[in-house]
């Protein structure tokens, strides 16, 4: 019997509401696809950075509301330069920083299931 690999996805957003929306949409998307995934959500930068440092993730979604939130994305790159990284923000201007961080995708909020699906499909998860 083939062992099923569980994907680990991390979602950080300083807005607890936006974080919850993105995490729940990702859970539903993986459930419907039949792929086992654990989606961890964080609205605290400190909790996110400590957890990311101590655990391996297959993909990270980082919400950016201020320049300070870019530190979360920089932390991902500092810890794991190959982890597929997706930035999410209301501000399109932060997309330029996404290029500097070699982000896989940039989603303009509000986050939609179709945009999350596009980002996940671009990641080398499968």
FENRABEL-V850358 format. One record per pair of residues at least 12 apart in sequence whose C-alpha atoms are under 8 Angstrom apart, sorted by the first residue. I is the first residue (numbers start at 1). J is the second residue. Records with the same first field share a line. If there is no record, write none. Layout:
I: J, J
This chain:
4: 36
5: 36
6: 35, 36, 37, 38
7: 35, 36, 37, 38, 57, 58, 125
8: 37, 38, 39, 40, 56, 57, 58, 59
9: 37, 38, 39, 40, 57, 58, 59, 60, 61
10: 39, 40, 41, 42, 57, 59, 60, 61
11: 23, 39, 40, 41, 42, 60, 61, 62, 63
12: 41, 42, 43, 44, 45, 48, 60, 61, 62, 63, 72
13: 42, 43, 44, 62, 63, 64
14: 42, 43, 44, 45, 63, 64, 65, 69
15: 43
16: 42, 43
19: 41, 42, 43, 63
20: 41
21: 111
22: 111, 112, 116
23: 39, 40, 41
25: 113, 116
26: 39, 113, 116
27: 39
29: 113, 117
45: 69, 72
48: 72
49: 72, 75, 76
52: 76, 79
53: 79
57: 83
58: 83, 84, 125
59: 83, 84, 85, 86, 123
60: 76, 83, 84, 85, 86
61: 85, 86, 87, 88
62: 85, 86, 87, 88
63: 87, 88, 89
64: 87, 88, 89, 90, 94
65: 89, 90, 91
73: 85, 87, 101
74: 101
77: 101
84: 103, 104, 123, 124
85: 102, 103, 104, 105
86: 103, 104, 105, 106, 107, 119
87: 103, 105, 106, 107
88: 106, 107, 108, 109, 111
89: 106, 107, 108, 109
90: 108, 109, 110
91: 108
92: 108
104: 119, 122, 123
105: 119
